[in-house]
Amino acid sequence: MMSISFGMKLRRIRRERNLSQEAFADFLGDPAQRSSSIIVSMSRDEKAILDLYRQMDNNDKIEIRGEMKGILRAEKYRNKQKEDTVG
Protein backbone atom coordinates (compact mmCIF):
# COMPACT_ATOMS: atom_id res chain seq x y z
CA MET A 1 0.00 0.00 0.00
CA MET A 2 1.41 3.36 -1.04
CA SER A 3 1.28 6.17 1.48
CA ILE A 4 0.46 9.69 0.26
CA SER A 5 2.35 12.50 1.96
CA PHE A 6 0.50 15.24 3.80
CA GLY A 7 1.78 17.80 1.27
CA MET A 8 0.41 15.77 -1.62
CA LYS A 9 -2.96 15.54 0.13
CA LEU A 10 -3.02 19.32 0.57
CA ARG A 11 -2.15 19.87 -3.11
CA ARG A 12 -4.95 17.48 -4.13
CA ILE A 13 -7.46 19.36 -1.95
CA ARG A 14 -6.33 22.68 -3.44
CA ARG A 15 -6.67 21.29 -6.97
CA GLU A 16 -10.09 19.73 -6.30
CA ARG A 17 -11.43 23.00 -4.88
CA ASN A 18 -9.77 25.03 -7.64
CA LEU A 19 -8.27 27.47 -5.11
CA SER A 20 -5.48 29.98 -5.67
CA GLN A 21 -2.55 29.81 -3.26
CA GLU A 22 -3.91 32.82 -1.38
CA ALA A 23 -7.41 31.38 -1.12
CA PHE A 24 -6.01 28.03 0.01
CA ALA A 25 -3.88 29.73 2.68
CA ASP A 26 -7.04 31.53 3.82
CA PHE A 27 -8.91 28.20 3.78
CA LEU A 28 -6.25 26.60 6.00
CA GLY A 29 -5.55 29.64 8.18
CA ASP A 30 -6.93 30.89 11.46
CA PRO A 31 -10.76 30.62 11.33
CA ALA A 32 -11.05 33.96 13.14
CA GLN A 33 -9.16 35.66 10.30
CA ARG A 34 -10.70 33.62 7.47
CA SER A 35 -12.95 35.51 5.09
CA SER A 36 -16.62 34.55 5.31
CA SER A 37 -16.59 32.92 1.88
CA ILE A 38 -14.18 31.92 -0.83
CA ILE A 39 -15.22 32.47 -4.41
CA VAL A 40 -13.77 29.64 -6.44
CA SER A 41 -14.79 30.81 -9.90
CA MET A 42 -16.77 33.64 -11.46
CA SER A 43 -18.01 34.31 -14.94
CA ARG A 44 -16.62 37.30 -16.80
CA ASP A 45 -19.92 39.15 -16.23
CA GLU A 46 -19.89 38.43 -12.49
CA LYS A 47 -16.31 39.67 -12.20
CA ALA A 48 -17.15 42.87 -14.12
CA ILE A 49 -20.15 43.53 -11.85
CA LEU A 50 -18.11 42.87 -8.72
CA ASP A 51 -15.34 45.19 -9.95
CA LEU A 52 -17.88 47.99 -10.46
CA TYR A 53 -19.49 47.32 -7.07
CA ARG A 54 -16.13 47.51 -5.29
CA GLN A 55 -15.58 51.03 -6.66
CA MET A 56 -18.71 52.33 -4.90
CA ASP A 57 -18.90 53.90 -1.45
CA ASN A 58 -20.87 52.11 1.29
CA ASN A 59 -24.05 54.17 0.78
CA ASP A 60 -24.21 53.28 -2.91
CA LYS A 61 -23.48 49.61 -2.13
CA ILE A 62 -26.43 49.58 0.29
CA GLU A 63 -28.64 51.16 -2.38
CA ILE A 64 -27.58 48.61 -5.01
CA ARG A 65 -28.26 45.69 -2.65
CA GLY A 66 -31.71 47.13 -1.96
CA GLU A 67 -32.41 47.46 -5.67
CA MET A 68 -31.33 43.86 -6.26
CA LYS A 69 -33.58 42.62 -3.46
CA GLY A 70 -36.45 44.62 -4.95
CA ILE A 71 -35.88 43.12 -8.40
CA LEU A 72 -35.87 39.61 -6.91
CA ARG A 73 -39.37 40.20 -5.51
CA ALA A 74 -40.74 40.22 -9.07
CA GLU A 75 -43.12 37.41 -10.02
CA LYS A 76 -40.68 35.74 -12.41
CA TYR A 77 -38.11 35.31 -9.62
CA ARG A 78 -40.62 34.21 -6.99
CA ASN A 79 -41.73 31.41 -9.31
CA LYS A 80 -38.11 30.36 -9.87
CA GLN A 81 -37.41 30.32 -6.14
CA LYS A 82 -40.41 28.03 -5.61
CA GLU A 83 -39.14 25.67 -8.33
CA ASP A 84 -35.67 25.61 -6.78
CA THR A 85 -37.02 24.69 -3.35
CA VAL A 86 -39.33 21.96 -4.66
CA GLY A 87 -36.57 20.01 -6.48
C-alpha positions in Angstrom: 0.0 0.0 0.0 1.4 3.4 -1.0 1.3 6.2 1.5 0.5 9.7 0.3 2.4 12.5 2.0 0.5 15.2 3.8 1.8 17.8 1.3 0.4 15.8 -1.6 -3.0 15.5 0.1 -3.0 19.3 0.6 -2.1 19.9 -3.1 -4.9 17.5 -4.1 -7.5 19.4 -2.0 -6.3 22.7 -3.4 -6.7 21.3 -7.0 -10.1 19.7 -6.3 -11.4 23.0 -4.9 -9.8 25.0 -7.6 -8.3 27.5 -5.1 -5.5 30.0 -5.7 -2.6 29.8 -3.3 -3.9 32.8 -1.4 -7.4 31.4 -1.1 -6.0 28.0 0.0 -3.9 29.7 2.7 -7.0 31.5 3.8 -8.9 28.2 3.8 -6.2 26.6 6.0 -5.5 29.6 8.2 -6.9 30.9 11.5 -10.8 30.6 11.3 -11.0 34.0 13.1 -9.2 35.7 10.3 -10.7 33.6 7.5 -13.0 35.5 5.1 -16.6 34.6 5.3 -16.6 32.9 1.9 -14.2 31.9 -0.8 -15.2 32.5 -4.4 -13.8 29.6 -6.4 -14.8 30.8 -9.9 -16.8 33.6 -11.5 -18.0 34.3 -14.9 -16.6 37.3 -16.8 -19.9 39.1 -16.2 -19.9 38.4 -12.5 -16.3 39.7 -12.2 -17.2 42.9 -14.1 -20.1 43.5 -11.9 -18.1 42.9 -8.7 -15.3 45.2 -9.9 -17.9 48.0 -10.5 -19.5 47.3 -7.1 -16.1 47.5 -5.3 -15.6 51.0 -6.7 -18.7 52.3 -4.9 -18.9 53.9 -1.5 -20.9 52.1 1.3 -24.0 54.2 0.8 -24.2 53.3 -2.9 -23.5 49.6 -2.1 -26.4 49.6 0.3 -28.6 51.2 -2.4 -27.6 48.6 -5.0 -28.3 45.7 -2.6 -31.7 47.1 -2.0 -32.4 47.5 -5.7 -31.3 43.9 -6.3 -33.6 42.6 -3.5 -36.4 44.6 -5.0 -35.9 43.1 -8.4 -35.9 39.6 -6.9 -39.4 40.2 -5.5 -40.7 40.2 -9.1 -43.1 37.4 -10.0 -40.7 35.7 -12.4 -38.1 35.3 -9.6 -40.6 34.2 -7.0 -41.7 31.4 -9.3 -38.1 30.4 -9.9 -37.4 30.3 -6.1 -40.4 28.0 -5.6 -39.1 25.7 -8.3 -35.7 25.6 -6.8 -37.0 24.7 -3.3 -39.3 22.0 -4.7 -36.6 20.0 -6.5 
